[in-house]
Amino acid sequence: MKSEHQIQDEIRIALSENGCTIFRSNAGQVTTIEGRQFYGMPKGFPDLCGHRNSDGKSIYIEVKNEKGKLRPDQIKFGEFLKTQPVLYGVARSVEDALRIINKK
């Protein structure tokens, strides 16, 4: 079984080859070597975000492997994104991600 990290890398490559600009997002708290703490994106923020180059439509993709389940904070954030004029979905493969970005 592929790890989420492997799937994310495959999706980032495939989407960049299909007219998208995609970034890996870091959510939650990070502690540096020096012990300083800072916060990235809010909890539940999708793993990948970016835009379709053709029209600038925003893309948000939560990546899970075949057994991965959404956490409550990811479900809540996903429900919010579904109310917005963006492309959002959960992808377990490159094919899933391509279906998400090809929505109108």
N, C-alpha and C positions, 0 to 999 in steps of 0.2 A: 504494500500500500504506500502511495506517495504521501509525503508530508505536506502540510499546508504551505510551507516555505517553497518547496519544489513547484507546487501548483501555482503559487503566486508568481514565481519567476517565469514559468511557461506562459502564463496569462499576460504578464507585462510585455514579453517579447512579441507574442501574437498580436496584441492590441496595437503595439507600436508599428507592427508591419501592416496593420489594417486601418491606418489613418487616425490613430488616437495618440494623445500624450497622456501618459499614466505615471503616477507616483505612488510609492509605498508610504502609507501613513502610520505613524506611531501614536498610539493612544495611551493614556494613563500617565503614571508617574515614572520618572527615570532618575536614578541616583548616579552621579558621576563618581569617578575614582576618588576625587577629593571629598566626597560625601555631600556635595551640594545636590539639592533636589529641584527638579523642574517638571512641569506638566506639558505634555504634548496635546494632541487632540482630545476631545472629551471621550469619556468611556463609552464604548459602543460604536464609535466612529468606524466606518468600514476600512478594510485593509488597503484597498486601492482606490485612488480617486484621480480624476483628471478631466479631460474633455475630448470630444470628437473634433478633429481639426477642420472638418468640412463646414460645420455650423456652430461650433463652440458649445454645443450641448454638454452639460456637466455629467460626469459618470462617477458612480459610487458602487463599488463591488466588494461584498463580504466574501472572503474565500474560506471554504471548508474542505477538508478531505472527505472521503466517502462515508466516514463514521462521525464526522464532526457535527455538533449541534450548536445552534445559536444560544448565547447567554441571554438572560433577561434584558441587560442593557443594550445588546445588539438588536434584539427584537424591537425594543422601544425606539431606538434610533432609526431602524428600518421603517417602522410605521410612520415616523415623522417624514422620512425621505419620500415615502410613497405619496405624500400630500403635496410634494413640490414638483416643479416642472423639470425634473432631472431623470436620468437613466439610472435605475438602481436594481440590484438583484443579488442573489447568493449564487456563487459559482463554485462548482466542484471539479470543473474541467475547463479547458480552453473553449470547447464547444459551447458550454453554458455562458461563458463570458462573451463570446461572439454573438450569441442570441440577445444578450442584454444590450450590447452596443448597437445592434441593428434594429432596435425598436425605433419607431418614428418619433 
